[in-house]
Amino acid sequence: MDRLTVLSLEQALSLSYATQRFVHQGWRVIRIESTPRGNGLPGDPNRYVGKGDDHSDLRAYFIGPNVGKESISLDLKSPEGQNVLKRLIAELPVDIFTCNTLPKRYEELGIDYETLSAVSPRLIWAGLSAMGPEYPYAPGYDPALQALSGYMDVTGDASGPPTLCGVPFVDLKAGDEVFANVCLALAQREYTGKGSRIDVSMLQAAVSWLITTIPLLDLGYEPGEVRRNGNEHREFVPVNTYPTSDGYAYLAIGNDVQWKRLTTIDAFAELASPVRETNEGRRSERESIHSELADATRNMATKDLVEMLTGRGIVAAPIHTVPEALEFAPVRDRLLETRTESGRHVRLPPPSVETAHLASSDRQLPYAPRYGQNTDGVLQEAGLTTVEIKSLRESGTIA
């Protein structure tokens, strides 16, 4: 596929993550950031979150989702800024436009699908919002959407409070949907020659993941049964985290054959009984099984326990810290990296799926751009003259 150009009015995480996946494909991603207003800091608020390195607008929370991109500043509240946007789409030319602005502001900023597709009928337009354009005023914050979607009610210990997931799942799930649906739209464009509009609701994307949860409510389960289970599985027993002499290990018995394998190991032989030969029977003795297993595992080292169980075809794993996960060979060998302007090495997550572009590269992506770093160059590429650019800067249309 040719190197496509993506123009993205983005801030925060969800859409920035989506367009980072375009970077992994080798596509060009140009992020639009707002010009300064009043005493506020310019551009994406995430630029100023976390520890800094080299520049005050390149903080830790901003780096990962924005490596390999370009940044331009543009005031889309002004007619001049909206005219510049149209010139960029027409002259670069832009294949894909994405935004995560409140839907109520689409027309106000001149970024609505009707306006931009009139400039380029082949444009693929993707809008990411909290609940879709039917709810134009709803802000899209991951924690609030985890609460609204039911995620928090199924996460955490059964006797504890509702709990957030350890990573911003709603942000990332919604970003994946932008990526996937843009790719589908590109395939469709090959047949029709026309672009299309995509609207991604973060809430709908999140609730779509409740595939093993929602049907239970109509299949004989009481609402109180469809709640959080800590580290246990609602149906399969035993599946849980168990103590070891030096930490914890996760053990998952997914069927009766695996249970039989477990109880043929001397250390676990006493757990066997006729009642427990089936998962239904084990469910009836859930608490005692967990207690007996914990008594057996707490005197073993994590490494020895995991090797013993996996050697018998039983699913078991150590509980990695994030640094340990990065050193796990299947992860370590796929990591990406970048370097700060001072040369500091920074590890990045691997792509979710290996791409031809990354497989043929050194896996190092350019560092995240400073605010407005590429404004002049991109505008010149779109045919704006030095005089025009100077005038736009003097009027505050660019910064």
N, C-alpha and C positions, 0 to 999 in steps of 0.2 A: 504494500500500500504506500502511496505517496505520503510525504510528510505533510500532515494537515496542520492548519492554523486554528487555534482556539483563542477566542477573546472572552475573558471571564470577569464579570463584575462580582468579585468575591471577597469575603472576609470570614474570619473565624475558621472552623475546622471542616465542616461537612463538605462544602463545595470545593474547598482547597484540596481535600483528600481525593475527591473525584477527579479533579484536573491533574493531580499528581499521577494518577493512573494513566492519563494521556501522555505525560512526560515519559513514563516507562515504555510507551509505545514508540518513542522517538518523535512525537509531535511537538509543535511549537505552542507554548502556552504563554499568553500575555495577560497578566492580571491588571484590571483597572482598579485604582484606589482613589477615594475622594480627595479633593483638595481641602486644605485646612479651613476650619470654621471657628472663629472666636479664639478662645484660649486652649481649645482641645488639641490633642496630639493628632497629626495627620495620618490618614490611611487606616489600614486594618488594625483594630485594637489589639489583636494577638501579637502584633510586632513588639509590644511593650510588656509582655507577660513572661516571667521567668528570668533566669540569670542571663546576663548579656555577654557579648563577645564582639569586639572590634567596633561596633556601632550601637548606639542607644536604641535604634529601631530594628535591630536584629537580635531579639531575645530567644531563649531556648524553645519556647512553646511554638514559635512561628517557623522555625527552621525546617523541621521534618517534612511538613506538607507542601513546602514551597521551594525546595531545591529544584534547579533546572528551569526555572521560570524567568520571565521578564516582568518588570513593573512599570506602569505608566500612571501618572496622576491626571485626572480629568474631572472637571466640574460638570456633571450631567444635569444639574439644576438650571443651567443656563442654556439658551438657544445655541450659543456658540459651541458649547461642549457637545450638545446633541448633534450638531452638524459635523463636528470632528469625528464623532462615533460613526456616523454614516459613511464618511470618507474612508475611515479605517476598514469598515466592513467591505466596501466596494473595491478599494485599491490594494489591500494587502495580498489577495482577498482573504476574507475570513470564512472558514468552513462551518465553524460551530461557535455559537454564542451561548454562554451560560451565566446565570445570575442567582444569587440567594437573597435578593432584596424582598421586603414585604410586598406581596402582590398589589396592595393598594397603591404602590409607588411606580408600577410599571409604566403607565401612561405619562405620569408626571415627569419621569426621567427620560422619556422617549426610548425606552428599552423594550416595549411591548412587542409581541410577535408580529402583529399586523404592520407596525412601523418598520421594523428591521427586515422583515421578509419582503417588503416592497422594494427595499434597496437591493436585496439578493434573494431571489426566489429559491435558490438552492441551499439557503442557510438552514442549518439545524439549530433550533432554539430550545434551550432547556432551562426551566425555572424550578428552583428548589425552595420549598417553603415548609412551614410547620405542618399545615393541614391542607395544602392545596389552595388554588385561587378562590375556591368557594368560601374560604375563611381568610380574607385579605389582611386582617389586622393582627393575626396570631403570630407572636414571635416564636422562633424555633430554637429553644435551648434544650440540649440533650437531657439534663437532669429532670426538667419538667416533663419532657416527653416520655422519659422512662417511667415517671409516675403515672402519667395519663394512659399509657399503653398497657399497664398491668405488669410491666417488667419488675418493678420494685416489690410487688406483692408476691412474686414467685422467686425472689432472690434474697438469700440470707437464712439465718437459723430459724427453725419453726417457732422457737420461743422468744425470738428477738424481734426488733423492728424491721419494717420494710427497708431494703438496702439497695443502693446503687450498684450497678455492675462496675467492675474494676477498670474497665476501659469505656469510652463513650460509644457504646454499641449503636445507638440510634443515629448519631452523626455519621458513623462509618457505614452502616447499612444503607442509609439514604444516599451517601456518596457513591456506593457501589451501584445503586439503581440508576443514578445519573449516567455513570460510565456505561453500564450494560445497555440502557435504552438509547443512548447516543450511538452505540455500535449497531444496534438494530436499525436505527433510523438511517445510518450510513448505508447499510445493506439495501434498505428500501429505496434510497435515493438512486442507487445504481439501476434500478428497474424503472423508476418513475421520472427521474431527472429533477425531482422537486424535493425541497426540504420539508421539514415538519416541526410541529410543536410538541414538546414533552413537558409535562408538569409532574414533579415528584413531590408527594406528601411525605414528610418525615414520619408522621404518625402512622399513616397507612403502611409504609415500608416496614416500620417496627412491628406492627401488629401482625403483618404477614408471616413473621417468624414464630408466632404462637401456634404453629401447625400441629404440635402434639399436645396442646393445652386446650384450645377452644372447643374442639369436638367433644371433649370429656364432659362438658357441661350438659350436653344433650344425650349422653350415652350412659346415664345412670350414676354419675358422680355428683355429690353435693358440692356446692361452692366452697365449703370449708376444706374439702379434700384437694382442691386445685389451688394450692398455695405453696409457700416456700417450704423446702425440705432440707435446707442446709446443704451438706455435701452428699446427701443420700439421693438415690433415684426413687421416684415415686412408685415404680412398679417392680424393678429388679432388685433382688436381695441375694447376697450382700453387694452393694456398691457404696463405697464410703471412703473417707480418709481415716487412716489408722496410724497410731503412734509407733515409732521405732525407737531404738536406743539413742539415735542421733538426729531425730527429726520426725518426718511424716512420709507416708507413702499412700498412693491412691490405688485401690484394688477394685476391679469391676468384674463381677461374675454375670455374664450375659445369658447363660442358659444352663440347663441341668447337667450337660456333659462337662462343662467347666467346673461346676460344683463338685462333681465326682472326682475330677482331677485334683482339685484342691484337697479334698478329704483323704486322698491316697498318700498325701505327704505326711510324714510322721508328725510334724509340728502341729498339724491341723486335723489329725485323725479323730480326735475326740469330739469334733463338731458334727460328725456324721450321725444321722438317725433316719429311720424310715420316713418320718414326717417331712424331713428337710430335703428329701430326694427330688421334690418338685419345687418350682419357684412359688407356687401357691402356698405350699406348706411352709416354705421359708418366710414368706410374708407374714404368716401367723406368728412366727417366732423372731420377728425382726430385731427387737431390742436385745434379746439374749444372744443372738448370733453376733451382733455388733460388739457386745461386751466380751464374748468369748474370743472373737477374732482379735480384739485389741489386747487382751491378755496374752495372746500367743505372739503378736507382732512386736510388742514393746521391748522385748529382750533381744531383738535382732537388729543389726545395722541395716540401714535403708538399702545400701548397695547389695548386700547379701540377700535380703528379702526379695528385692525386685528381680535379681538374677535367678533365684530359686523358682519364683512364680512364672516368669516369662519363659524359662527353660521347660516348663510343663505346659506351655500354651495358654497361660492365664494372663489376662491383661492387668498389668501393674506398672506404676510409674512413680519415680521420685517427684516431690513437689519442688520444682525449680524456682529459684528467685529469677528475676529478670536477667541479672548478669550471668547466671548459670545457663539460662535458656539461650543466651547469645553465644555461649561456648559449646552448645550441643551441636555436633557436626552437621546434621541436616539443616540447621539454621545458620550456623557460622559460615558455611560454604556458599550461602546464597545472599548474605548481607550486601547491601549497597553502602556507599560511603560518599562523603563530601569533605571539603577542606575549607576552613574559614579563610578570610583574606590574609590572615597572619600565618597560615599554613597549618593550623591545628586540625588534626584528623578527627572526624566525627562519623561514627557508625550510624547507618540508617536501616530501617526494617527491610527485609527482602520484598520484592514485588509479590502480590498475592498469587500470581501465576507467572512463570518465567516467560519473557518475551524475546522475540528474535533480536530486537534492538539491543536489549541488555546482554543477551548471550554473546553477542559479537563485540561488546564493549569492555572497557576495563572496570565496569561497575561503579565508576566514580561520576557523580553528577555535579554540575556547577553549583556553587553555594547560592543560597536564597538571595534574591535581589534586595538592595536597599530601596527605600521608598522613592518611587519616581525615577529610578536609576536609568531606565531606558526610554523615557518620555521623548526626548528630542530625536533619538535615532529612529524610533518607530514612526513618529510623525513625518520625518523626512522620507522614510521609506514609502509612506502613503501619499507623497507628493506635496506636502506642505513646505513652503519656502522658509528660509531663515527669518524673513520679515514677518511672515504669518505667525511663526512660532514665538517670536519676540512679542508680538502683539497679544497673543493668547496668554503669555506669561504675565505681561503687564496688567491684563484685565483680570487675572486670577483664575482664568479658565483651566490653566495647567499650573503645576507647582514644581 
